[in-house]
């Protein structure tokens, strides 16, 4: 079994976003790995492996509009299961 089950990806659209601040907040508040937080003041893409994707989504939604949300169960993928 994987340490972090869910591959969580999304875009945050907002005003005055700071990719470094988003990165630092996620790493200090949520357990996970493989974090990417890249973008600019108006759009940031997040990629993060975690067991609690809903917490990441809640945080991201507090920063702006979130969309293109993908949460994939990597444990199911590793067992070659669909969904």
Secondary structure in CASP SS format (residue, H / E / C, confidence):
PFRMAT SS
TARGET T0000
AUTHOR 0000-0000-0000
METHOD secondary structure of the structure
MODEL  1
X C 1.00
X C 1.00
X C 1.00
X C 1.00
X C 1.00
X E 1.00
X E 1.00
X E 1.00
X E 1.00
X E 1.00
X E 1.00
X E 1.00
X E 1.00
X C 1.00
X C 1.00
X C 1.00
X C 1.00
X C 1.00
X H 1.00
X H 1.00
X H 1.00
X H 1.00
X H 1.00
X H 1.00
X H 1.00
X H 1.00
X H 1.00
X H 1.00
X H 1.00
X C 1.00
X C 1.00
X E 1.00
X E 1.00
X E 1.00
X E 1.00
X E 1.00
X E 1.00
X E 1.00
X E 1.00
X C 1.00
X C 1.00
X C 1.00
X E 1.00
X E 1.00
X E 1.00
X E 1.00
X E 1.00
X E 1.00
X E 1.00
X E 1.00
X C 1.00
X C 1.00
X H 1.00
X H 1.00
X H 1.00
X H 1.00
X H 1.00
X H 1.00
X H 1.00
X H 1.00
X H 1.00
X C 1.00
X C 1.00
X C 1.00
X E 1.00
X E 1.00
X E 1.00
X E 1.00
X E 1.00
X E 1.00
X E 1.00
X E 1.00
X E 1.00
X H 1.00
X H 1.00
X H 1.00
X H 1.00
X H 1.00
X C 1.00
X C 1.00
X C 1.00
X C 1.00
X C 1.00
END
